[in-house]
Amino acid sequence: MKKLAILTLFILILIPSCGESGNPYSNNDHPAYMDAYDTYPAIDEHPENILPAYPPYDDSLEVILPTSPLYDGYAAAAYFPRIDFEAIDFTAMILPTCTPHGQIGHWYVRYISSYLPGRVSFTYRELDTALWLEQMLYAKGFNEYQVRIQTFSYADVSGLEDYFDWGLTGLNGAKEQGWHQGHISRNYSQNVIVTIPGQSPQTIIIGAHYDSLRYPGASDNASGTALLMENAQRMLAADNYYTLKYVFFGAHEIGLLGAFYFYESLTQRERENILFMISADVLIEGPDLLFTAGYAQSRNNIRHISSNDLSVQLSTVAADFYHSHGIVFHPIPATGSDELVFLYKGYTVLAFWGAEISPRFNTNFLHSYEDCYEYISARFPGMVETAMNAFALLLEAVLIGSLLY
């Protein structure tokens, strides 16, 4: 493995070893699940331009919440300062693709949760997260023709924030609920779009929202963002048959607004070239690995979807993982993230989730302060590693699978 540069600006806070013997989440017998913590680029404990890391957790306690000014009422915008990008050596934070599957994504979950929490829609923290993703992608080897930030104003999307009549919060509701406290608000959000041209103009959209509520958002949705970042790095050097378009959606939490704006911005030719859409959201909310594959027979019933030939092929790829990797992916018939926009427009989708099929470990930390990397890792050792490994393998198998050609 290529020797990594040591990042002097950052010193990583390591969590106690995960995935020990007898752990219900571990997958240590699989050769792709290897402990390579020593290869992780370091993260500084006290960078002046961003928040200090959360303190380590004692996993012997029932419930442990971080102690940080961040959790004390969001009294001042100083809790969410702008990022000094010139002080960060992005190249030194890149892990090579020979790193076992899932460990690159694991690093991103840890970093985003710890150093970019509270990625609230229409704030400068959301913008800085998009700019951070952009710089990381450049450091991975993408060029300016492959990466672009698509900016949209609130006026561009305000009519879509409760498109499905689900009572979604919307920007005004978010402000009323205090999501913007401690933030510098702005009238714009943005998507980060990454394109890897293939032999065919037919396109697979791979999407994940990077914004969050006022919480660290490790599961929701640093996990999906991390999966896309790892996979894009791996697929950059591949001989891809289909064109791959990764979209990191902004303004998701107040109404899937980034996904709506992205779709509406496509030309008719681009829409016709969409083969299917993949969505990754909330991958580490629980120990069970879930997926949904299908299409909507009716635009009025997009949350419970049906099968077609393409979705059967996609489901087969997931089902085969039990025989090839010893990993069980559970199919579920419902969906509820950015893929809804594409379902509504008539496309086949594949969605990834991590949750509990039947409650047994009390992993319900979605939309709470417990949705941070340190808490999840200490409370449920090995779950993050196992999920990121499994989804990284599955996403790559789907994108390179000969069944699709």
PLY file of the C-alpha trace (Angstrom):
ply
format ascii 1.0
element vertex 405
property float x
property float y
property float z
element edge 404
property int vertex1
property int vertex2
end_header
0.00 0.00 0.00
1.34 3.39 -0.98
2.72 5.24 2.01
0.45 8.09 3.05
1.65 11.57 3.77
1.29 12.56 7.40
-1.01 15.53 7.83
0.58 17.87 10.35
-2.54 19.99 10.76
-4.60 17.11 12.07
-4.24 14.38 14.74
-6.94 11.73 14.69
-8.78 10.89 17.91
-8.99 7.12 17.81
-11.92 5.23 19.30
-11.28 1.92 21.11
-10.98 -1.07 18.75
-14.31 -2.16 17.26
-15.64 -5.45 15.96
-14.29 -7.72 18.67
-15.14 -11.40 18.90
-18.80 -12.03 19.63
-19.89 -8.61 18.39
-23.23 -9.03 16.56
-22.24 -6.36 14.03
-18.78 -7.62 13.14
-17.80 -9.23 9.86
-14.18 -9.86 10.70
-14.04 -13.25 8.97
-14.41 -11.62 5.59
-11.04 -10.79 3.99
-12.28 -7.37 2.87
-12.92 -6.40 6.50
-9.43 -5.53 7.71
-8.28 -3.24 10.45
-6.33 -0.43 8.82
-6.74 2.36 11.33
-3.03 3.07 11.08
-3.54 4.11 7.44
-6.09 6.80 8.28
-5.03 10.39 7.60
-4.81 12.20 10.89
-7.28 14.80 12.17
-6.10 17.55 14.50
-7.68 17.71 17.94
-7.64 21.49 18.05
-7.74 23.11 14.59
-8.40 26.80 15.10
-10.63 27.16 12.07
-13.13 24.43 12.94
-14.81 22.94 16.00
-12.78 20.85 18.42
-13.47 17.12 18.31
-16.06 15.68 20.64
-14.61 13.94 23.70
-14.17 10.16 23.66
-17.04 8.03 24.89
-17.17 5.51 27.67
-19.20 2.73 26.08
-19.88 1.16 29.48
-22.43 3.89 30.17
-26.02 3.58 29.03
-26.36 7.00 27.39
-23.54 9.42 26.88
-23.94 12.75 25.11
-21.10 15.01 24.00
-20.09 17.92 26.18
-19.31 20.87 23.93
-20.38 24.49 23.50
-22.05 23.23 20.34
-24.77 21.65 22.47
-25.40 24.67 24.69
-28.22 26.42 22.90
-26.44 27.48 19.72
-26.11 30.93 21.27
-23.59 32.37 18.83
-22.52 31.97 15.23
-19.00 31.41 16.54
-20.04 27.79 17.11
-20.20 27.40 13.33
-17.25 29.45 12.04
-16.28 29.52 8.38
-13.63 27.04 7.28
-10.15 28.26 6.39
-9.58 26.05 3.37
-6.10 27.38 2.73
-5.01 25.81 6.03
-6.03 22.29 5.00
-3.82 19.93 2.99
-6.54 17.95 1.21
-4.12 15.73 -0.69
-2.73 14.40 2.57
-6.23 13.26 3.59
-6.70 10.88 0.65
-6.59 7.14 1.28
-5.57 4.95 -1.69
-8.11 2.69 -3.39
-6.15 -0.38 -2.27
-7.59 0.36 1.18
-10.21 -2.31 2.03
-13.75 -1.45 1.02
-15.61 0.71 3.49
-12.63 2.12 5.34
-12.37 5.20 3.15
-16.06 5.84 3.78
-15.59 5.16 7.48
-13.01 7.93 7.61
-15.43 10.38 5.96
-18.22 9.52 8.41
-15.88 10.24 11.28
-14.58 13.50 9.83
-17.89 15.00 8.67
-19.68 14.14 11.89
-16.91 15.54 14.07
-15.83 18.60 12.12
-18.80 19.56 9.97
-21.83 19.05 12.25
-25.02 21.05 11.90
-24.97 21.23 8.09
-28.28 23.08 8.10
-29.89 23.98 4.77
-29.34 27.53 3.55
-26.46 28.29 5.94
-22.76 28.89 5.45
-22.02 25.61 7.23
-23.88 23.80 4.44
-21.92 25.81 1.86
-18.60 25.06 3.53
-19.43 21.35 3.53
-20.08 21.54 -0.22
-16.79 23.37 -0.76
-15.00 20.80 1.42
-16.43 17.98 -0.71
-15.36 19.80 -3.86
-11.76 20.17 -2.64
-11.62 16.54 -1.52
-12.78 15.45 -4.97
-10.08 17.53 -6.65
-7.53 15.92 -4.33
-8.80 12.49 -5.43
-7.91 13.32 -9.05
-11.15 14.74 -10.45
-10.78 17.83 -12.62
-12.80 21.03 -12.90
-14.76 19.64 -15.86
-15.96 16.69 -13.80
-16.91 18.55 -10.61
-19.29 21.48 -10.37
-21.31 23.18 -7.70
-24.89 23.83 -8.76
-26.23 26.80 -6.80
-29.92 27.53 -6.36
-31.78 30.19 -4.44
-34.61 29.65 -2.03
-36.87 31.42 -4.52
-35.97 28.76 -7.11
-37.31 25.93 -4.97
-39.67 27.39 -2.37
-42.72 26.11 -4.23
-41.45 22.53 -3.97
-40.72 22.22 -0.25
-43.97 20.35 0.50
-44.48 18.89 -2.95
-45.88 15.59 -1.71
-48.14 17.15 0.96
-46.27 15.43 3.79
-46.07 18.47 6.01
-42.29 18.85 5.55
-40.65 21.60 7.54
-39.60 24.04 4.83
-37.12 26.85 5.38
-39.40 29.06 7.46
-40.35 26.13 9.68
-36.69 25.23 10.12
-35.91 28.73 11.33
-38.92 28.72 13.66
-37.69 25.46 15.20
-34.28 26.97 15.88
-32.25 25.06 13.31
-30.49 28.27 12.21
-29.46 29.38 15.69
-25.71 29.74 15.84
-25.48 29.83 12.05
-24.98 32.51 9.46
-27.98 32.08 7.15
-27.92 32.64 3.41
-30.50 32.60 0.63
-28.76 29.90 -1.38
-28.09 26.19 -1.21
-26.17 23.97 -3.61
-25.66 20.52 -5.05
-22.22 19.08 -5.74
-22.28 17.18 -9.05
-19.52 14.79 -10.13
-19.47 13.16 -13.57
-17.43 10.16 -14.70
-18.00 9.72 -18.46
-18.59 6.16 -19.66
-18.67 4.41 -22.99
-22.42 4.98 -23.14
-24.32 8.27 -22.64
-26.85 6.32 -20.58
-26.40 7.54 -17.05
-26.69 6.12 -13.55
-27.45 8.79 -10.96
-25.92 8.07 -7.54
-27.22 10.48 -4.91
-26.93 11.30 -1.22
-27.80 14.44 0.69
-24.98 16.03 2.66
-27.02 18.55 4.67
-28.36 17.72 8.12
-30.52 19.06 10.89
-28.82 20.91 13.76
-27.17 17.66 14.88
-23.83 16.10 13.85
-25.66 13.89 11.36
-23.31 10.91 11.25
-25.96 8.48 10.05
-28.16 11.18 8.50
-26.35 11.62 6.25
-22.60 11.68 6.58
-22.86 7.92 5.97
-24.44 8.24 2.52
-22.12 11.11 1.61
-19.14 9.02 2.69
-20.26 6.04 0.62
-20.45 8.19 -2.52
-17.07 9.78 -1.85
-15.40 6.39 -1.56
-17.15 4.89 -4.56
-16.45 7.89 -6.80
-12.75 7.56 -6.00
-12.80 3.86 -6.85
-14.79 4.27 -10.08
-12.69 7.16 -11.40
-10.03 4.80 -12.72
-12.47 2.08 -13.84
-13.44 1.37 -17.44
-17.07 2.34 -16.98
-19.67 1.32 -19.51
-22.31 3.74 -18.26
-21.77 7.38 -17.45
-21.84 7.86 -13.68
-23.18 11.04 -12.13
-22.79 11.48 -8.38
-24.98 14.16 -6.84
-24.50 15.38 -3.28
-27.84 17.05 -2.63
-28.26 20.15 -0.52
-31.46 21.34 1.19
-32.78 17.80 1.60
-34.03 18.06 5.15
-36.51 20.83 4.40
-38.16 19.16 1.41
-35.77 17.25 -0.92
-35.14 20.61 -2.57
-31.70 19.83 -3.95
-32.98 16.67 -5.66
-35.91 18.55 -7.16
-33.70 21.35 -8.46
-31.18 18.92 -9.92
-33.84 17.01 -11.85
-35.56 20.15 -13.11
-32.20 21.47 -14.35
-31.65 18.47 -16.65
-32.24 18.74 -20.37
-34.73 16.44 -22.04
-31.86 14.42 -23.51
-30.26 14.05 -20.09
-33.55 12.86 -18.60
-33.98 10.29 -21.37
-30.48 8.97 -20.72
-31.11 8.19 -17.03
-30.97 4.41 -16.63
-31.82 4.34 -12.92
-31.08 6.23 -9.72
-29.28 5.03 -6.57
-29.85 6.72 -3.22
-27.83 6.27 0.00
-29.30 7.67 3.22
-29.09 6.75 6.92
-26.74 3.78 6.51
-25.80 3.35 10.18
-29.09 3.80 12.04
-29.17 0.10 12.90
-27.44 -3.25 12.30
-29.65 -4.55 9.47
-28.58 -3.79 5.91
-31.61 -2.85 3.82
-32.28 -2.02 0.19
-35.24 -1.10 -1.97
-35.32 -1.71 -5.72
-38.27 -0.92 -7.94
-40.39 1.69 -9.63
-43.68 3.42 -8.89
-46.69 2.16 -10.78
-48.55 5.30 -9.78
-47.28 8.77 -8.96
-49.71 8.78 -6.06
-48.09 5.72 -4.48
-44.37 6.36 -4.65
-43.52 5.21 -1.14
-44.54 1.59 -1.82
-43.05 0.46 -5.08
-43.28 -2.44 -7.52
-40.80 -4.58 -9.44
-39.73 -4.50 -13.06
-37.02 -6.32 -15.02
-34.31 -3.84 -14.07
-35.17 -3.81 -10.37
-35.13 -7.64 -10.36
-31.58 -7.55 -11.75
-30.54 -5.05 -9.09
-32.15 -7.14 -6.36
-30.31 -10.21 -7.63
-26.97 -8.46 -7.21
-27.84 -7.72 -3.57
-29.18 -11.21 -2.91
-26.03 -12.83 -4.31
-23.92 -11.14 -1.64
-24.94 -13.78 0.87
-23.25 -16.45 -1.25
-20.25 -14.40 -2.38
-19.49 -12.36 0.74
-21.60 -13.79 3.56
-23.44 -10.45 3.79
-27.22 -10.36 4.10
-29.11 -7.47 2.52
-32.79 -7.36 3.38
-35.23 -6.14 0.69
-37.96 -3.74 1.86
-40.87 -2.48 -0.26
-40.89 1.14 0.94
-38.70 4.17 0.33
-38.40 7.74 1.55
-35.38 9.84 0.54
-34.13 11.72 -2.53
-35.02 8.79 -4.77
-38.68 9.81 -4.32
-38.17 12.60 -6.83
-36.99 10.09 -9.42
-39.70 7.59 -8.57
-42.27 10.32 -9.11
-40.75 11.06 -12.51
-41.05 7.40 -13.54
-37.55 6.02 -13.01
-36.36 2.78 -11.43
-34.49 3.35 -8.18
-32.21 1.46 -5.81
-32.05 2.78 -2.25
-29.71 1.76 0.59
-30.53 1.96 4.31
-29.18 0.74 7.63
-31.77 0.20 10.36
-33.39 -2.38 12.61
-35.97 -4.68 11.03
-37.26 -5.51 14.51
-36.20 -3.36 17.49
-33.70 -5.17 19.68
-30.72 -2.85 20.25
-32.52 0.50 20.63
-30.60 2.23 17.85
-33.10 5.04 17.40
-30.79 8.05 17.36
-31.97 9.63 14.08
-32.50 13.39 14.33
-30.91 13.69 17.75
-27.59 14.68 19.31
-26.78 10.99 19.57
-26.39 10.87 15.79
-22.66 11.47 15.98
-19.78 9.17 15.12
-18.32 8.83 18.60
-21.61 7.95 20.26
-22.63 5.41 17.61
-19.20 3.78 17.57
-18.99 3.50 21.35
-22.59 2.38 21.86
-22.61 -0.11 18.97
-18.99 -1.16 18.31
-18.30 -2.37 14.80
-21.65 -1.34 13.30
-20.24 1.59 11.32
-17.36 -0.47 9.95
-19.60 -3.38 8.94
-22.21 -1.19 7.23
-19.71 0.92 5.31
-17.87 -2.20 4.18
-21.06 -3.91 3.00
-22.54 -0.94 1.17
-19.21 -0.07 -0.46
-18.97 -3.59 -1.86
-22.60 -3.62 -3.00
-22.50 -0.23 -4.71
-19.38 -1.14 -6.62
-20.87 -4.50 -7.64
-23.98 -2.78 -8.98
-22.00 -0.25 -11.01
-19.61 -2.74 -12.57
-22.06 -5.67 -12.82
-22.30 -7.30 -16.23
-26.03 -7.89 -15.65
-26.64 -4.27 -16.55
-24.95 -4.32 -19.96
0 1
1 2
2 3
3 4
4 5
5 6
6 7
7 8
8 9
9 10
10 11
11 12
12 13
13 14
14 15
15 16
16 17
17 18
18 19
19 20
20 21
21 22
22 23
23 24
24 25
25 26
26 27
27 28
28 29
29 30
30 31
31 32
32 33
33 34
34 35
35 36
36 37
37 38
38 39
39 40
40 41
41 42
42 43
43 44
44 45
45 46
46 47
47 48
48 49
49 50
50 51
51 52
52 53
53 54
54 55
55 56
56 57
57 58
58 59
59 60
60 61
61 62
62 63
63 64
64 65
65 66
66 67
67 68
68 69
69 70
70 71
71 72
72 73
73 74
74 75
75 76
76 77
77 78
78 79
79 80
80 81
81 82
82 83
83 84
84 85
85 86
86 87
87 88
88 89
89 90
90 91
91 92
92 93
93 94
94 95
95 96
96 97
97 98
98 99
99 100
100 101
101 102
102 103
103 104
104 105
105 106
106 107
107 108
108 109
109 110
110 111
111 112
112 113
113 114
114 115
115 116
116 117
117 118
118 119
119 120
120 121
121 122
122 123
123 124
124 125
125 126
126 127
127 128
128 129
129 130
130 131
131 132
132 133
133 134
134 135
135 136
136 137
137 138
138 139
139 140
140 141
141 142
142 143
143 144
144 145
145 146
146 147
147 148
148 149
149 150
150 151
151 152
152 153
153 154
154 155
155 156
156 157
157 158
158 159
159 160
160 161
161 162
162 163
163 164
164 165
165 166
166 167
167 168
168 169
169 170
170 171
171 172
172 173
173 174
174 175
175 176
176 177
177 178
178 179
179 180
180 181
181 182
182 183
183 184
184 185
185 186
186 187
187 188
188 189
189 190
190 191
191 192
192 193
193 194
194 195
195 196
196 197
197 198
198 199
199 200
200 201
201 202
202 203
203 204
204 205
205 206
206 207
207 208
208 209
209 210
210 211
211 212
212 213
213 214
214 215
215 216
216 217
217 218
218 219
219 220
220 221
221 222
222 223
223 224
224 225
225 226
226 227
227 228
228 229
229 230
230 231
231 232
232 233
233 234
234 235
235 236
236 237
237 238
238 239
239 240
240 241
241 242
242 243
243 244
244 245
245 246
246 247
247 248
248 249
249 250
250 251
251 252
252 253
253 254
254 255
255 256
256 257
257 258
258 259
259 260
260 261
261 262
262 263
263 264
264 265
265 266
266 267
267 268
268 269
269 270
270 271
271 272
272 273
273 274
274 275
275 276
276 277
277 278
278 279
279 280
280 281
281 282
282 283
283 284
284 285
285 286
286 287
287 288
288 289
289 290
290 291
291 292
292 293
293 294
294 295
295 296
296 297
297 298
298 299
299 300
300 301
301 302
302 303
303 304
304 305
305 306
306 307
307 308
308 309
309 310
310 311
311 312
312 313
313 314
314 315
315 316
316 317
317 318
318 319
319 320
320 321
321 322
322 323
323 324
324 325
325 326
326 327
327 328
328 329
329 330
330 331
331 332
332 333
333 334
334 335
335 336
336 337
337 338
338 339
339 340
340 341
341 342
342 343
343 344
344 345
345 346
346 347
347 348
348 349
349 350
350 351
351 352
352 353
353 354
354 355
355 356
356 357
357 358
358 359
359 360
360 361
361 362
362 363
363 364
364 365
365 366
366 367
367 368
368 369
369 370
370 371
371 372
372 373
373 374
374 375
375 376
376 377
377 378
378 379
379 380
380 381
381 382
382 383
383 384
384 385
385 386
386 387
387 388
388 389
389 390
390 391
391 392
392 393
393 394
394 395
395 396
396 397
397 398
398 399
399 400
400 401
401 402
402 403
403 404
